[in-house]
Amino acid sequence: MDRENSKIFSKTDKMKMLYEAKAEDVVYSAADADEDDLEAQDRSLEADKRQLHEIMKKE
């Protein structure tokens, strides 16, 4: 790892990155959603919970 470019992110920085990354993924339309879209949304929410848990556990 390059020490000059490495940075330890705060919990707030990590949360901002998580929300920014999520916002960039897709545009969601409930009117156009099918069963696969709803399942993908549920999986995404569960993944976000796991990611947040990992962030909190590390701090």
C-alpha positions in Angstrom: 0.0 0.0 0.0 1.2 3.5 -0.8 1.6 5.3 2.5 1.4 8.8 0.8 -2.0 8.1 -0.7 -3.4 6.0 2.2 -6.0 7.6 4.5 -7.9 6.3 7.5 -11.5 7.3 6.9 -13.8 8.4 9.8 -17.2 6.8 10.3 -18.8 9.9 8.8 -16.6 9.7 5.7 -17.5 6.0 5.3 -21.2 6.8 5.6 -20.9 9.6 3.0 -19.1 7.2 0.6 -21.8 4.5 1.1 -24.6 6.9 0.5 -22.9 8.5 -2.5 -22.2 5.1 -4.1 -25.8 4.0 -3.5 -27.1 7.2 -5.1 -25.1 6.6 -8.3 -26.3 3.0 -8.9 -29.6 3.3 -10.6 -32.8 5.3 -11.0 -35.7 3.4 -9.5 -39.2 3.6 -10.7 -41.8 1.8 -8.6 -44.3 2.0 -11.4 -42.0 0.1 -13.8 -40.7 -2.4 -11.2 -41.2 -6.1 -11.7 -40.6 -9.0 -9.3 -36.9 -9.2 -10.1 -36.5 -5.4 -9.4 -38.2 -5.7 -6.0 -36.0 -8.7 -5.1 -32.9 -6.8 -6.2 -34.0 -3.8 -4.0 -34.4 -6.1 -1.0 -31.0 -7.6 -1.6 -29.5 -4.1 -1.9 -31.0 -3.1 1.4 -29.6 -6.2 3.1 -26.2 -5.6 1.6 -26.3 -2.0 2.9 -27.1 -3.3 6.4 -24.2 -5.7 6.3 -21.8 -3.0 5.0 -22.8 -0.6 7.7 -22.4 -3.4 10.3 -18.8 -4.0 9.0 -18.1 -0.3 9.2 -19.4 0.0 12.7 -17.6 -3.2 13.8 -14.2 -1.9 12.6 -14.5 1.4 14.6 
